[in-house]
Amino acid sequence: MLDGLVMGELVFVGLGLHDEFGITLRGLEEIRSSNNVFIELYTNFMPNFSLERLRKLCGKEVLVVSRKQLEDESGRVVLEAAEKGKAVLLVPGDPLIATTHISLRILAEKKGIKTRIVHGASIISAVIGLSGLHNYKFGKSVTIAFPQGEVISETPYEVIEQNKRFGLHTLCLLDVQVENGKFMTIAEAVEILAKIERKRKRGVITSETLAVGISGAGSRNPIVKADVIDLLKQYDFGVPPHSLIFPGKLHFMEAEALKVFADAPADVVEAMVE
C-alpha cells in the first residue's frame, strides 16, 4: 500500500489504450488513496472502456471533466481539489506524452502543489512494438488531422518526406475528435496524403508506397497489416483509433517482422532492405 495521504498533491495516472484494465496496479493504488478522482476522456478514444466498470474496480467515485474545464478554465476544479488533499487525474494512454496537460502540471507546481506521473501504455510504443520495426529508426512523428473546410495541413507529407530522406520510419497518429464522434480511418488518412501528393508531385506518397496500418492496440486482438497504400486503404481495420506507419530503409530483421507480423508483400519489403 501507498503511504498516507499527501496534502497538496496532483497525480496524473495513465489508463492505457483499450479499456479500464489497462491501468497499472500502481495507478489503482493511487486512486484508492486519493481524496478526489477526475477523468478526462476527450484526448483519446478507448474502444472498450467503461466508466462504470472503472468505478467498481477502484471503489471510488470518478468525476468526468471536460475539455472546457481543463483547458478553457485552466483545470480550476482539479487544482482546487489538489490544494485541499490528494487529487488524481486519469488520462487515456500515458499522461503527458501528448502535450495537452503539461500546462495543468505547470500551474499546479507554481501553486505549490506537488505533481507526480504514473505511466500507462502509450500508443507510440505500442504501435511501434506491434509493427516489429526498430524504435530507434523512427524519425519525427506526426498527426494527420481532419481538413478544416477546404484547408488540409500538409505537415504530415513534409514529415514523411523528411524522414524518408534519412531512411527513417514515420509514425502517423490519426485525428481523434471524441467529443464530436469523429475518428479518422486509415483509408481517410491515405486519401488526404494522396491529395497532397497530387498537389506537390514529389513522389513521396505513390500507389506503390508501403505502409503499415494498425488498430486495436492494447486489445487482445490488434490488427496489423502492411501493404502498398492502394491496397491498404481497402483493408478493414475495424474500430478506431487507427495508426499508420510509413517505413524507411529496413534492416533485414524488420523486413522479416513485417512479413510475419503484418503479412507484408515479400517483394516490396525485401526491396527496401538496406
Secondary structure, 3 states (H helix, E strand, C coil): CCCCCCCCEEEEEECECCCHHHCCHHHHHHHHCCCEEEECCCCCCCCCCCHHHHHHHHCCCCEECCHHHHHHCCCHHHHHHHHHCEEEEEECECCCCCHHHHHHHHHHHHCCCEEEEECCCCHHHHHHHHHCCCHHHECCCEEECCCECCECCCHHHHHHHHHHHCCCEEEEEECEEHHHCEECCHHHHHHHHHHHHHHHCCCCCCCCCEEEEEECCCCCCCEEEEEEHHHHCCCCCCCCCEEEEECCCECHHHHHHHHHHHCCCHHHHHCCEC
